[in-house]
Amino acid sequence: MSQSMRRVILLGLLIAGFSGLLLIEPIAQDPDYHLFADQRGLFGIPNFNDTLSNLGFALAGIIGLSLVITGRRHEVFLQAADSRPYIVFFVAVALISIGSAFYHLAPSNDRLFWDRLPMSIAFMAFVSSVVADRIHRRAGNGWMLILLVVLGVLSLVYWIATESLGAGDLRFYAFVQFFPILLLPVVIWLFPAYRYTMTRYLGWVITWYALSKVFEYYDAEIFTLTGEWISGHSLKHIAAAVGAYVVLKMLLAAQHK
């Protein structure tokens, strides 16, 4: 199969997925989403566990950023431009800790915007890094990185604007969050050659992200099962941060190739 045909298949799936998104009804934010199982405060900090569990994002982001912006990046990246998506990714991951902690101190739709904003940027930067490594280096490290980040931000701007009008619509944010992960196995199959994005690490990124969504869904059940020691939502933060750390491990492994 030619390279151009592979890209046509990928573009077709992207168009089909987005077209399907437009056919479904708008998705409003469930107001019960803010009612997390563990609402205990400690040391004057509301929702202590859900707030504190965001520290993992700060650690993964700061450690990852130190790798890609210091002298060690020359040991990892063949070209300086290859580090761009990862710089954006790790900055966004570090900012998730701030945005999510801000949200969990007093959960509301307005604060949820700042929780989701760095997440959407991290998703899009990660997608761009895979595009740059496996499909088109100049695009993934350049205009596509900018375009994807802007689209990720706009998906949230659209959501919060529609919420203010009384008809919230999360469809585009959901597309940004889930469709790239669903498409990633297809990208791995169509474009098997890589320098940084090793397949086994991408598999672990998907696994930890999927696990974080399971933890999020069973928030209350896990809280009860653990004897109210830790909730599913707190574990969601930890699992998602581990997923970000896997990206760092992937780059460290690439350093020795």
Secondary structure, DSSP 8 states (H G I E B T S, - for coil): --HHHHHHHHHHHHHHHHHHHHHS------GGGG--S----BTTBTTHHHHHTTHHHHHHHHHHHHHHHSTTHHHH-SSGGGGHHHHHHHHHHHHHHHHHHHHHHS--HHHHHHHHHHHHHHHHHHHHHHHHHHT-HHHHHTHHHHHHHHHHHHHHHHHHHHHHTT----HHHHHHHHHHHHHHHHHHHH----SS--HHHHHHHHHHHHHHHHHHHTHHHHHHHTTSSS-HHHHHHHHHHHHHHHHHHHHHHHHT-
